[in-house]
Amino acid sequence: MINLRWKVLVHLSVGTYAALQAANGMGGCMPLVLAGVEVLSWARIRSGQHTASQVCGGVLVGVVIHDAGNLLGTVLG
């Protein structure tokens, strides 16, 4: 529903989630992964494909889903 009104960038949500999940098992790679998400976000805005709010919303959704999954795993694990 939010996507019809606000157009959150779903591709970046999924990409952010996948990158954070991959970085969980890679030790000290988190800064590199975050830099990759930042560069991709900047590129989407700079190319005019999306607005800054769409990109930020997409990244936020990916981070929230990642953190919720980790919390759920901790509670159930």
N, C-alpha and C positions, 0 to 999 in steps of 0.2 A: 504494500500500500504506500509506504513512504517513497518508493522508487517512482511511482506515478506522479507524485507531486514535487519531490525534491531532486530526483534523478541522482541518487548516490551511485558512485562509480563501482559497480559490482565486480568488474574484472580486477580492480585494484584491491577490493576487499578480499577476494579469493587469493590473489597473489601475496598480499600481506600476511594472511593467515598461513599459507603454505610456506612462505619464507621463514616465519617465526617458528613454525613447527619443525622445519628442517634445522634451524639454528639451535633448537633445544638440545639436539644430540651432537652438536659440533663443538662444544666447549666454548672457546673464545672467539667464535665467528660472529657473534651478535652485532658488534659495531659494523662489520662489513655488510651484513644483511640489512641493517637499518640504513646504511648509506645507499644501498641499492634501491630500497623502497623510496628514499628521498629523491634520488636521481630520476627514477621512473615517474614519481609524482610531479616533479618539476617539468619533465619532458611533456607530460600530458597537458599541463597548464600552458607551457610555452608554445606548444604547437597549436593551441587554440581548440583542441579537441574537447576539453572540459574546463569548467571554472574551478577556482581554488576551493570553493565550498563543496563541490562534488567530489574532488579528490580527497580533501580532508575527511569528508563523511565516509568515503570508501575505506580509507586507511583506519579510521576509528572503528568502523564495523568489524574489519578484520582483526584488529587488536582485541576488541571486546569478546569476539567469538573465541579467539585463541586463549585469552585469560579465563574465560568461563569454562572452557574445556579443561584447562589445567586445574582450576579449582574443583571442578566436578571429579576429575581423576584423583585428586588428593582426598576429597571427602569419601569417595567410594573405594579408593585403593587401600 
